[in-house]
Amino acid sequence: MALVKSGGLRWGIIFLFLVLGTWLGMFLQRFDASAALFSNVIDFVIDVKQIDMIMIRFGFYFALKMNLGTLIGAIAGIAVSR
């Protein structure tokens, strides 16, 4: 029997574990012993500093980082959502 019954909540739990796993991997990159193991596999960035329109000035930054922690988080999220 599934612990989580709704599909939206199941995907939310998996996404939460992905994010937490990625943060854990980024944290473990700071230590010499685990830095090589948790290095970023995907490091994609879109950075628009400033778009200046007459009335509005805005910018955006999007970064996608994936490492071993992301994979561990995905597996843990799937296990928890079952």
PyMOL Python script that loads the backbone (N, CA, C, O; Angstrom):
from pymol import cmd

cmd.read_pdbstr("""\
ATOM      1  N   MET A   1       0.835  -1.176   0.000  1.00  0.00           N
ATOM      2  CA  MET A   1       0.000   0.000   0.000  1.00  0.00           C
ATOM      3  C   MET A   1       0.886   1.247   0.000  1.00  0.00           C
ATOM      4  O   MET A   1       1.879   1.303   0.725  1.00  0.00           O
ATOM      5  N   ALA A   2       0.539   2.215  -0.786  1.00  0.00           N
ATOM      6  CA  ALA A   2       1.336   3.428  -0.921  1.00  0.00           C
ATOM      7  C   ALA A   2       1.116   4.346   0.271  1.00  0.00           C
ATOM      8  O   ALA A   2      -0.003   4.500   0.760  1.00  0.00           O
ATOM      9  N   LEU A   3       2.211   4.956   0.732  1.00  0.00           N
ATOM     10  CA  LEU A   3       2.101   5.923   1.817  1.00  0.00           C
ATOM     11  C   LEU A   3       1.493   7.232   1.331  1.00  0.00           C
ATOM     12  O   LEU A   3       0.714   7.866   2.041  1.00  0.00           O
ATOM     13  N   VAL A   4       1.856   7.631   0.113  1.00  0.00           N
ATOM     14  CA  VAL A   4       1.350   8.875  -0.470  1.00  0.00           C
ATOM     15  C   VAL A   4       0.352   8.500  -1.552  1.00  0.00           C
ATOM     16  O   VAL A   4       0.694   7.769  -2.482  1.00  0.00           O
ATOM     17  N   LYS A   5      -0.879   8.991  -1.444  1.00  0.00           N
ATOM     18  CA  LYS A   5      -1.935   8.566  -2.355  1.00  0.00           C
ATOM     19  C   LYS A   5      -2.077   9.464  -3.584  1.00  0.00           C
ATOM     20  O   LYS A   5      -2.392   8.963  -4.663  1.00  0.00           O
ATOM     21  N   SER A   6      -1.858  10.754  -3.459  1.00  0.00           N
ATOM     22  CA  SER A   6      -2.068  11.645  -4.602  1.00  0.00           C
ATOM     23  C   SER A   6      -0.793  11.765  -5.436  1.00  0.00           C
ATOM     24  O   SER A   6       0.319  11.749  -4.907  1.00  0.00           O
ATOM     25  N   GLY A   7      -0.980  11.883  -6.738  1.00  0.00           N
ATOM     26  CA  GLY A   7       0.156  11.979  -7.650  1.00  0.00           C
ATOM     27  C   GLY A   7       0.925  13.274  -7.502  1.00  0.00           C
ATOM     28  O   GLY A   7       2.151  13.285  -7.613  1.00  0.00           O
ATOM     29  N   GLY A   8       0.214  14.375  -7.251  1.00  0.00           N
ATOM     30  CA  GLY A   8       0.883  15.670  -7.102  1.00  0.00           C
ATOM     31  C   GLY A   8       1.772  15.714  -5.879  1.00  0.00           C
ATOM     32  O   GLY A   8       2.874  16.263  -5.922  1.00  0.00           O
ATOM     33  N   LEU A   9       1.302  15.143  -4.801  1.00  0.00           N
ATOM     34  CA  LEU A   9       2.113  15.103  -3.581  1.00  0.00           C
ATOM     35  C   LEU A   9       3.319  14.197  -3.753  1.00  0.00           C
ATOM     36  O   LEU A   9       4.398  14.490  -3.238  1.00  0.00           O
ATOM     37  N   ARG A  10       3.144  13.099  -4.473  1.00  0.00           N
ATOM     38  CA  ARG A  10       4.255  12.185  -4.739  1.00  0.00           C
ATOM     39  C   ARG A  10       5.365  12.890  -5.525  1.00  0.00           C
ATOM     40  O   ARG A  10       6.541  12.767  -5.183  1.00  0.00           O
ATOM     41  N   TRP A  11       4.993  13.626  -6.574  1.00  0.00           N
ATOM     42  CA  TRP A  11       5.990  14.354  -7.358  1.00  0.00           C
ATOM     43  C   TRP A  11       6.606  15.483  -6.543  1.00  0.00           C
ATOM     44  O   TRP A  11       7.783  15.800  -6.714  1.00  0.00           O
ATOM     45  N   GLY A  12       5.830  16.087  -5.666  1.00  0.00           N
ATOM     46  CA  GLY A  12       6.371  17.128  -4.795  1.00  0.00           C
ATOM     47  C   GLY A  12       7.425  16.594  -3.847  1.00  0.00           C
ATOM     48  O   GLY A  12       8.445  17.242  -3.610  1.00  0.00           O
ATOM     49  N   ILE A  13       7.176  15.398  -3.299  1.00  0.00           N
ATOM     50  CA  ILE A  13       8.158  14.779  -2.405  1.00  0.00           C
ATOM     51  C   ILE A  13       9.431  14.429  -3.167  1.00  0.00           C
ATOM     52  O   ILE A  13      10.533  14.655  -2.667  1.00  0.00           O
ATOM     53  N   ILE A  14       9.294  13.885  -4.365  1.00  0.00           N
ATOM     54  CA  ILE A  14      10.471  13.552  -5.169  1.00  0.00           C
ATOM     55  C   ILE A  14      11.258  14.814  -5.507  1.00  0.00           C
ATOM     56  O   ILE A  14      12.486  14.811  -5.418  1.00  0.00           O
ATOM     57  N   PHE A  15      10.571  15.902  -5.896  1.00  0.00           N
ATOM     58  CA  PHE A  15      11.249  17.158  -6.213  1.00  0.00           C
ATOM     59  C   PHE A  15      11.958  17.733  -4.984  1.00  0.00           C
ATOM     60  O   PHE A  15      13.079  18.230  -5.088  1.00  0.00           O
ATOM     61  N   LEU A  16      11.304  17.665  -3.823  1.00  0.00           N
ATOM     62  CA  LEU A  16      11.913  18.148  -2.586  1.00  0.00           C
ATOM     63  C   LEU A  16      13.190  17.373  -2.272  1.00  0.00           C
ATOM     64  O   LEU A  16      14.201  17.967  -1.897  1.00  0.00           O
ATOM     65  N   PHE A  17      13.149  16.057  -2.422  1.00  0.00           N
ATOM     66  CA  PHE A  17      14.332  15.254  -2.166  1.00  0.00           C
ATOM     67  C   PHE A  17      15.433  15.521  -3.193  1.00  0.00           C
ATOM     68  O   PHE A  17      16.615  15.465  -2.853  1.00  0.00           O
ATOM     69  N   LEU A  18      15.066  15.809  -4.438  1.00  0.00           N
ATOM     70  CA  LEU A  18      16.063  16.189  -5.449  1.00  0.00           C
ATOM     71  C   LEU A  18      16.792  17.467  -5.048  1.00  0.00           C
ATOM     72  O   LEU A  18      18.018  17.545  -5.125  1.00  0.00           O
ATOM     73  N   VAL A  19      16.030  18.458  -4.621  1.00  0.00           N
ATOM     74  CA  VAL A  19      16.628  19.735  -4.220  1.00  0.00           C
ATOM     75  C   VAL A  19      17.499  19.558  -2.986  1.00  0.00           C
ATOM     76  O   VAL A  19      18.616  20.073  -2.934  1.00  0.00           O
ATOM     77  N   LEU A  20      16.996  18.833  -1.994  1.00  0.00           N
ATOM     78  CA  LEU A  20      17.780  18.617  -0.778  1.00  0.00           C
ATOM     79  C   LEU A  20      19.039  17.802  -1.057  1.00  0.00           C
ATOM     80  O   LEU A  20      20.088  18.067  -0.470  1.00  0.00           O
ATOM     81  N   GLY A  21      18.947  16.817  -1.943  1.00  0.00           N
ATOM     82  CA  GLY A  21      20.123  16.041  -2.318  1.00  0.00           C
ATOM     83  C   GLY A  21      21.158  16.881  -3.045  1.00  0.00           C
ATOM     84  O   GLY A  21      22.359  16.718  -2.829  1.00  0.00           O
ATOM     85  N   THR A  22      20.698  17.775  -3.902  1.00  0.00           N
ATOM     86  CA  THR A  22      21.619  18.666  -4.611  1.00  0.00           C
ATOM     87  C   THR A  22      22.315  19.611  -3.633  1.00  0.00           C
ATOM     88  O   THR A  22      23.519  19.845  -3.741  1.00  0.00           O
ATOM     89  N   TRP A  23      21.557  20.154  -2.679  1.00  0.00           N
ATOM     90  CA  TRP A  23      22.173  21.019  -1.663  1.00  0.00           C
ATOM     91  C   TRP A  23      23.182  20.251  -0.821  1.00  0.00           C
ATOM     92  O   TRP A  23      24.243  20.779  -0.490  1.00  0.00           O
ATOM     93  N   LEU A  24      22.863  19.021  -0.478  1.00  0.00           N
ATOM     94  CA  LEU A  24      23.802  18.196   0.277  1.00  0.00           C
ATOM     95  C   LEU A  24      25.073  17.954  -0.535  1.00  0.00           C
ATOM     96  O   LEU A  24      26.178  18.024   0.002  1.00  0.00           O
ATOM     97  N   GLY A  25      24.915  17.670  -1.828  1.00  0.00           N
ATOM     98  CA  GLY A  25      26.074  17.483  -2.699  1.00  0.00           C
ATOM     99  C   GLY A  25      26.912  18.738  -2.819  1.00  0.00           C
ATOM    100  O   GLY A  25      28.140  18.659  -2.840  1.00  0.00           O
ATOM    101  N   MET A  26      26.268  19.907  -2.898  1.00  0.00           N
ATOM    102  CA  MET A  26      27.021  21.163  -2.973  1.00  0.00           C
ATOM    103  C   MET A  26      27.741  21.448  -1.661  1.00  0.00           C
ATOM    104  O   MET A  26      28.836  22.010  -1.662  1.00  0.00           O
ATOM    105  N   PHE A  27      27.130  21.063  -0.542  1.00  0.00           N
ATOM    106  CA  PHE A  27      27.781  21.221   0.751  1.00  0.00           C
ATOM    107  C   PHE A  27      28.999  20.300   0.860  1.00  0.00           C
ATOM    108  O   PHE A  27      30.047  20.712   1.356  1.00  0.00           O
ATOM    109  N   LEU A  28      28.861  19.070   0.402  1.00  0.00           N
ATOM    110  CA  LEU A  28      29.970  18.117   0.493  1.00  0.00           C
ATOM    111  C   LEU A  28      31.084  18.417  -0.502  1.00  0.00           C
ATOM    112  O   LEU A  28      32.177  17.862  -0.384  1.00  0.00           O
ATOM    113  N   GLN A  29      30.831  19.284  -1.478  1.00  0.00           N
ATOM    114  CA  GLN A  29      31.890  19.708  -2.396  1.00  0.00           C
ATOM    115  C   GLN A  29      32.927  20.590  -1.695  1.00  0.00           C
ATOM    116  O   GLN A  29      34.039  20.748  -2.198  1.00  0.00           O
ATOM    117  N   ARG A  30      32.583  21.154  -0.565  1.00  0.00           N
ATOM    118  CA  ARG A  30      33.495  22.057   0.140  1.00  0.00           C
ATOM    119  C   ARG A  30      34.605  21.335   0.891  1.00  0.00           C
ATOM    120  O   ARG A  30      35.598  21.957   1.268  1.00  0.00           O
ATOM    121  N   PHE A  31      34.454  20.035   1.113  1.00  0.00           N
ATOM    122  CA  PHE A  31      35.446  19.269   1.857  1.00  0.00           C
ATOM    123  C   PHE A  31      36.362  18.527   0.887  1.00  0.00           C
ATOM    124  O   PHE A  31      35.902  17.985  -0.118  1.00  0.00           O
ATOM    125  N   ASP A  32      37.642  18.506   1.189  1.00  0.00           N
ATOM    126  CA  ASP A  32      38.613  17.886   0.293  1.00  0.00           C
ATOM    127  C   ASP A  32      38.366  16.390   0.112  1.00  0.00           C
ATOM    128  O   ASP A  32      38.578  15.861  -0.979  1.00  0.00           O
ATOM    129  N   ALA A  33      37.924  15.704   1.158  1.00  0.00           N
ATOM    130  CA  ALA A  33      37.744  14.254   1.080  1.00  0.00           C
ATOM    131  C   ALA A  33      36.599  13.867   0.145  1.00  0.00           C
ATOM    132  O   ALA A  33      36.668  12.820  -0.498  1.00  0.00           O
ATOM    133  N   SER A  34      35.562  14.675   0.054  1.00  0.00           N
ATOM    134  CA  SER A  34      34.396  14.310  -0.760  1.00  0.00           C
ATOM    135  C   SER A  34      34.189  15.213  -1.967  1.00  0.00           C
ATOM    136  O   SER A  34      33.202  15.049  -2.685  1.00  0.00           O
ATOM    137  N   ALA A  35      35.081  16.154  -2.212  1.00  0.00           N
ATOM    138  CA  ALA A  35      34.885  17.114  -3.310  1.00  0.00           C
ATOM    139  C   ALA A  35      34.909  16.428  -4.674  1.00  0.00           C
ATOM    140  O   ALA A  35      34.096  16.752  -5.539  1.00  0.00           O
ATOM    141  N   ALA A  36      35.812  15.503  -4.874  1.00  0.00           N
ATOM    142  CA  ALA A  36      35.897  14.834  -6.177  1.00  0.00           C
ATOM    143  C   ALA A  36      34.685  13.936  -6.415  1.00  0.00           C
ATOM    144  O   ALA A  36      34.233  13.802  -7.552  1.00  0.00           O
ATOM    145  N   LEU A  37      34.160  13.329  -5.374  1.00  0.00           N
ATOM    146  CA  LEU A  37      33.024  12.428  -5.513  1.00  0.00           C
ATOM    147  C   LEU A  37      31.730  13.181  -5.818  1.00  0.00           C
ATOM    148  O   LEU A  37      30.883  12.682  -6.559  1.00  0.00           O
ATOM    149  N   PHE A  38      31.575  14.372  -5.255  1.00  0.00           N
ATOM    150  CA  PHE A  38      30.348  15.144  -5.414  1.00  0.00           C
ATOM    151  C   PHE A  38      30.515  16.318  -6.374  1.00  0.00           C
ATOM    152  O   PHE A  38      29.812  17.320  -6.239  1.00  0.00           O
ATOM    153  N   SER A  39      31.422  16.218  -7.332  1.00  0.00           N
ATOM    154  CA  SER A  39      31.579  17.306  -8.300  1.00  0.00           C
ATOM    155  C   SER A  39      30.351  17.369  -9.213  1.00  0.00           C
ATOM    156  O   SER A  39      29.666  16.367  -9.415  1.00  0.00           O
ATOM    157  N   ASN A  40      30.085  18.550  -9.757  1.00  0.00           N
ATOM    158  CA  ASN A  40      28.901  18.757 -10.598  1.00  0.00           C
ATOM    159  C   ASN A  40      29.045  18.006 -11.909  1.00  0.00           C
ATOM    160  O   ASN A  40      30.063  18.121 -12.591  1.00  0.00           O
ATOM    161  N   VAL A  41      28.027  17.241 -12.255  1.00  0.00           N
ATOM    162  CA  VAL A  41      27.973  16.542 -13.534  1.00  0.00           C
ATOM    163  C   VAL A  41      27.384  17.476 -14.586  1.00  0.00           C
ATOM    164  O   VAL A  41      27.874  17.542 -15.713  1.00  0.00           O
ATOM    165  N   ILE A  42      26.335  18.193 -14.212  1.00  0.00           N
ATOM    166  CA  ILE A  42      25.712  19.184 -15.085  1.00  0.00           C
ATOM    167  C   ILE A  42      25.786  20.529 -14.384  1.00  0.00           C
ATOM    168  O   ILE A  42      25.355  20.660 -13.239  1.00  0.00           O
ATOM    169  N   ASP A  43      26.329  21.525 -15.064  1.00  0.00           N
ATOM    170  CA  ASP A  43      26.458  22.874 -14.520  1.00  0.00           C
ATOM    171  C   ASP A  43      26.055  23.856 -15.617  1.00  0.00           C
ATOM    172  O   ASP A  43      26.899  24.308 -16.391  1.00  0.00           O
ATOM    173  N   PHE A  44      24.767  24.185 -15.680  1.00  0.00           N
ATOM    174  CA  PHE A  44      24.190  25.003 -16.745  1.00  0.00           C
ATOM    175  C   PHE A  44      23.676  26.305 -16.149  1.00  0.00           C
ATOM    176  O   PHE A  44      22.930  26.282 -15.170  1.00  0.00           O
ATOM    177  N   VAL A  45      24.067  27.447 -16.728  1.00  0.00           N
ATOM    178  CA  VAL A  45      23.695  28.753 -16.175  1.00  0.00           C
ATOM    179  C   VAL A  45      23.220  29.670 -17.298  1.00  0.00           C
ATOM    180  O   VAL A  45      23.848  29.759 -18.353  1.00  0.00           O
ATOM    181  N   ILE A  46      22.099  30.352 -17.052  1.00  0.00           N
ATOM    182  CA  ILE A  46      21.645  31.460 -17.897  1.00  0.00           C
ATOM    183  C   ILE A  46      21.581  32.676 -16.989  1.00  0.00           C
ATOM    184  O   ILE A  46      20.861  32.676 -15.990  1.00  0.00           O
ATOM    185  N   ASP A  47      22.336  33.711 -17.336  1.00  0.00           N
ATOM    186  CA  ASP A  47      22.415  34.896 -16.483  1.00  0.00           C
ATOM    187  C   ASP A  47      22.190  36.147 -17.336  1.00  0.00           C
ATOM    188  O   ASP A  47      23.026  36.502 -18.167  1.00  0.00           O
ATOM    189  N   VAL A  48      21.067  36.800 -17.121  1.00  0.00           N
ATOM    190  CA  VAL A  48      20.772  38.076 -17.770  1.00  0.00           C
ATOM    191  C   VAL A  48      20.810  39.117 -16.665  1.00  0.00           C
ATOM    192  O   VAL A  48      19.908  39.188 -15.831  1.00  0.00           O
ATOM    193  N   LYS A  49      21.854  39.918 -16.668  1.00  0.00           N
ATOM    194  CA  LYS A  49      22.064  40.876 -15.573  1.00  0.00           C
ATOM    195  C   LYS A  49      20.966  41.922 -15.502  1.00  0.00           C
ATOM    196  O   LYS A  49      20.389  42.169 -14.443  1.00  0.00           O
ATOM    197  N   GLN A  50      20.687  42.536 -16.652  1.00  0.00           N
ATOM    198  CA  GLN A  50      19.735  43.632 -16.596  1.00  0.00           C
ATOM    199  C   GLN A  50      19.062  43.814 -17.944  1.00  0.00           C
ATOM    200  O   GLN A  50      19.718  43.914 -18.980  1.00  0.00           O
ATOM    201  N   ILE A  51      17.738  43.853 -17.905  1.00  0.00           N
ATOM    202  CA  ILE A  51      16.939  44.232 -19.067  1.00  0.00           C
ATOM    203  C   ILE A  51      16.276  45.545 -18.691  1.00  0.00           C
ATOM    204  O   ILE A  51      15.488  45.610 -17.747  1.00  0.00           O
ATOM    205  N   ASP A  52      16.600  46.578 -19.432  1.00  0.00           N
ATOM    206  CA  ASP A  52      16.128  47.916 -19.085  1.00  0.00           C
ATOM    207  C   ASP A  52      15.075  48.353 -20.098  1.00  0.00           C
ATOM    208  O   ASP A  52      15.388  48.643 -21.252  1.00  0.00           O
ATOM    209  N   MET A  53      13.831  48.394 -19.649  1.00  0.00           N
ATOM    210  CA  MET A  53      12.758  48.969 -20.439  1.00  0.00           C
ATOM    211  C   MET A  53      12.513  50.366 -19.870  1.00  0.00           C
ATOM    212  O   MET A  53      13.086  50.708 -18.836  1.00  0.00           O
ATOM    213  N   ILE A  54      11.722  51.138 -20.483  1.00  0.00           N
ATOM    214  CA  ILE A  54      11.564  52.523 -20.061  1.00  0.00           C
ATOM    215  C   ILE A  54      11.010  52.619 -18.640  1.00  0.00           C
ATOM    216  O   ILE A  54      11.481  53.436 -17.848  1.00  0.00           O
ATOM    217  N   MET A  55      10.025  51.801 -18.314  1.00  0.00           N
ATOM    218  CA  MET A  55       9.401  51.879 -16.991  1.00  0.00           C
ATOM    219  C   MET A  55       9.941  50.839 -16.014  1.00  0.00           C
ATOM    220  O   MET A  55       9.852  51.033 -14.802  1.00  0.00           O
ATOM    221  N   ILE A  56      10.495  49.746 -16.517  1.00  0.00           N
ATOM    222  CA  ILE A  56      10.886  48.627 -15.665  1.00  0.00           C
ATOM    223  C   ILE A  56      12.329  48.237 -15.953  1.00  0.00           C
ATOM    224  O   ILE A  56      12.783  48.282 -17.096  1.00  0.00           O
ATOM    225  N   ARG A  57      13.027  47.859 -14.918  1.00  0.00           N
ATOM    226  CA  ARG A  57      14.374  47.316 -15.051  1.00  0.00           C
ATOM    227  C   ARG A  57      14.399  45.999 -14.273  1.00  0.00           C
ATOM    228  O   ARG A  57      14.117  45.977 -13.075  1.00  0.00           O
ATOM    229  N   PHE A  58      14.733  44.911 -14.950  1.00  0.00           N
ATOM    230  CA  PHE A  58      14.744  43.616 -14.283  1.00  0.00           C
ATOM    231  C   PHE A  58      15.817  42.724 -14.894  1.00  0.00           C
ATOM    232  O   PHE A  58      16.381  43.044 -15.940  1.00  0.00           O
ATOM    233  N   GLY A  59      16.086  41.631 -14.250  1.00  0.00           N
ATOM    234  CA  GLY A  59      17.031  40.631 -14.718  1.00  0.00           C
ATOM    235  C   GLY A  59      16.653  39.282 -14.138  1.00  0.00           C
ATOM    236  O   GLY A  59      15.776  39.188 -13.280  1.00  0.00           O
ATOM    237  N   PHE A  60      17.315  38.245 -14.607  1.00  0.00           N
ATOM    238  CA  PHE A  60      17.048  36.926 -14.050  1.00  0.00           C
ATOM    239  C   PHE A  60      18.300  36.063 -14.124  1.00  0.00           C
ATOM    240  O   PHE A  60      19.212  36.310 -14.913  1.00  0.00           O
ATOM    241  N   TYR A  61      18.309  35.055 -13.284  1.00  0.00           N
ATOM    242  CA  TYR A  61      19.430  34.129 -13.178  1.00  0.00           C
ATOM    243  C   TYR A  61      18.857  32.732 -13.001  1.00  0.00           C
ATOM    244  O   TYR A  61      18.071  32.493 -12.084  1.00  0.00           O
ATOM    245  N   PHE A  62      19.241  31.822 -13.860  1.00  0.00           N
ATOM    246  CA  PHE A  62      18.794  30.432 -13.772  1.00  0.00           C
ATOM    247  C   PHE A  62      20.020  29.543 -13.809  1.00  0.00           C
ATOM    248  O   PHE A  62      20.850  29.657 -14.710  1.00  0.00           O
ATOM    249  N   ALA A  63      20.135  28.655 -12.827  1.00  0.00           N
ATOM    250  CA  ALA A  63      21.265  27.731 -12.781  1.00  0.00           C
ATOM    251  C   ALA A  63      20.752  26.325 -12.504  1.00  0.00           C
ATOM    252  O   ALA A  63      19.884  26.129 -11.654  1.00  0.00           O
ATOM    253  N   LEU A  64      21.285  25.362 -13.217  1.00  0.00           N
ATOM    254  CA  LEU A  64      20.949  23.961 -13.021  1.00  0.00           C
ATOM    255  C   LEU A  64      22.237  23.227 -12.685  1.00  0.00           C
ATOM    256  O   LEU A  64      23.154  23.157 -13.503  1.00  0.00           O
ATOM    257  N   LYS A  65      22.298  22.687 -11.492  1.00  0.00           N
ATOM    258  CA  LYS A  65      23.470  21.957 -11.041  1.00  0.00           C
ATOM    259  C   LYS A  65      23.025  20.579 -10.599  1.00  0.00           C
ATOM    260  O   LYS A  65      22.089  20.442  -9.812  1.00  0.00           O
ATOM    261  N   MET A  66      23.699  19.556 -11.108  1.00  0.00           N
ATOM    262  CA  MET A  66      23.386  18.192 -10.721  1.00  0.00           C
ATOM    263  C   MET A  66      24.675  17.479 -10.342  1.00  0.00           C
ATOM    264  O   MET A  66      25.699  17.622 -11.011  1.00  0.00           O
ATOM    265  N   ASN A  67      24.613  16.704  -9.252  1.00  0.00           N
ATOM    266  CA  ASN A  67      25.764  15.961  -8.778  1.00  0.00           C
ATOM    267  C   ASN A  67      25.301  14.639  -8.189  1.00  0.00           C
ATOM    268  O   ASN A  67      24.139  14.264  -8.347  1.00  0.00           O
ATOM    269  N   LEU A  68      26.188  13.934  -7.517  1.00  0.00           N
ATOM    270  CA  LEU A  68      25.845  12.652  -6.921  1.00  0.00           C
ATOM    271  C   LEU A  68      24.750  12.796  -5.869  1.00  0.00           C
ATOM    272  O   LEU A  68      23.933  11.891  -5.701  1.00  0.00           O
ATOM    273  N   GLY A  69      24.723  13.908  -5.170  1.00  0.00           N
ATOM    274  CA  GLY A  69      23.674  14.155  -4.187  1.00  0.00           C
ATOM    275  C   GLY A  69      22.297  14.224  -4.821  1.00  0.00           C
ATOM    276  O   GLY A  69      21.312  13.830  -4.196  1.00  0.00           O
ATOM    277  N   THR A  70      22.206  14.717  -6.050  1.00  0.00           N
ATOM    278  CA  THR A  70      20.933  14.760  -6.768  1.00  0.00           C
ATOM    279  C   THR A  70      20.423  13.346  -7.026  1.00  0.00           C
ATOM    280  O   THR A  70      19.238  13.062  -6.851  1.00  0.00           O
ATOM    281  N   LEU A  71      21.321  12.470  -7.439  1.00  0.00           N
ATOM    282  CA  LEU A  71      20.941  11.079  -7.683  1.00  0.00           C
ATOM    283  C   LEU A  71      20.516  10.388  -6.388  1.00  0.00           C
ATOM    284  O   LEU A  71      19.525   9.659  -6.370  1.00  0.00           O
ATOM    285  N   ILE A  72      21.253  10.613  -5.319  1.00  0.00           N
ATOM    286  CA  ILE A  72      20.896  10.032  -4.023  1.00  0.00           C
ATOM    287  C   ILE A  72      19.547  10.569  -3.555  1.00  0.00           C
ATOM    288  O   ILE A  72      18.725   9.813  -3.037  1.00  0.00           O
ATOM    289  N   GLY A  73      19.313  11.868  -3.733  1.00  0.00           N
ATOM    290  CA  GLY A  73      18.039  12.464  -3.373  1.00  0.00           C
ATOM    291  C   GLY A  73      16.879  11.914  -4.185  1.00  0.00           C
ATOM    292  O   GLY A  73      15.788  11.711  -3.654  1.00  0.00           O
ATOM    293  N   ALA A  74      17.113  11.669  -5.488  1.00  0.00           N
ATOM    294  CA  ALA A  74      16.058  11.104  -6.328  1.00  0.00           C
ATOM    295  C   ALA A  74      15.689   9.701  -5.868  1.00  0.00           C
ATOM    296  O   ALA A  74      14.509   9.359  -5.788  1.00  0.00           O
ATOM    297  N   ILE A  75      16.689   8.898  -5.567  1.00  0.00           N
ATOM    298  CA  ILE A  75      16.420   7.531  -5.110  1.00  0.00           C
ATOM    299  C   ILE A  75      15.699   7.552  -3.760  1.00  0.00           C
ATOM    300  O   ILE A  75      14.763   6.782  -3.546  1.00  0.00           O
ATOM    301  N   ALA A  76      16.129   8.429  -2.851  1.00  0.00           N
ATOM    302  CA  ALA A  76      15.468   8.538  -1.550  1.00  0.00           C
ATOM    303  C   ALA A  76      14.041   9.056  -1.701  1.00  0.00           C
ATOM    304  O   ALA A  76      13.139   8.585  -1.007  1.00  0.00           O
ATOM    305  N   GLY A  77      13.823  10.012  -2.594  1.00  0.00           N
ATOM    306  CA  GLY A  77      12.480  10.540  -2.826  1.00  0.00           C
ATOM    307  C   GLY A  77      11.537   9.501  -3.396  1.00  0.00           C
ATOM    308  O   GLY A  77      10.371   9.439  -3.007  1.00  0.00           O
ATOM    309  N   ILE A  78      12.028   8.690  -4.308  1.00  0.00           N
ATOM    310  CA  ILE A  78      11.194   7.619  -4.857  1.00  0.00           C
ATOM    311  C   ILE A  78      10.871   6.593  -3.784  1.00  0.00           C
ATOM    312  O   ILE A  78       9.746   6.101  -3.707  1.00  0.00           O
ATOM    313  N   ALA A  79      11.862   6.268  -2.953  1.00  0.00           N
ATOM    314  CA  ALA A  79      11.633   5.304  -1.878  1.00  0.00           C
ATOM    315  C   ALA A  79      10.616   5.827  -0.858  1.00  0.00           C
ATOM    316  O   ALA A  79       9.764   5.072  -0.390  1.00  0.00           O
ATOM    317  N   VAL A  80      10.702   7.108  -0.513  1.00  0.00           N
ATOM    318  CA  VAL A  80       9.776   7.683   0.453  1.00  0.00           C
ATOM    319  C   VAL A  80       8.373   7.808  -0.129  1.00  0.00           C
ATOM    320  O   VAL A  80       7.391   7.624   0.590  1.00  0.00           O
ATOM    321  N   SER A  81       8.265   8.112  -1.396  1.00  0.00           N
ATOM    322  CA  SER A  81       6.942   8.326  -1.997  1.00  0.00           C
ATOM    323  C   SER A  81       6.209   7.019  -2.288  1.00  0.00           C
ATOM    324  O   SER A  81       5.012   7.037  -2.575  1.00  0.00           O
ATOM    325  N   ARG A  82       6.894   5.910  -2.219  1.00  0.00           N
ATOM    326  CA  ARG A  82       6.219   4.608  -2.443  1.00  0.00           C
ATOM    327  C   ARG A  82       5.511   4.202  -1.249  1.00  0.00           C
ATOM    328  O   ARG A  82       4.884   3.143  -1.233  1.00  0.00           O
TER     329      ARG A  82
END
""", "prot")
cmd.dss("prot")
cmd.show_as("cartoon", "prot")
cmd.util.cbc("prot")
cmd.orient("prot")
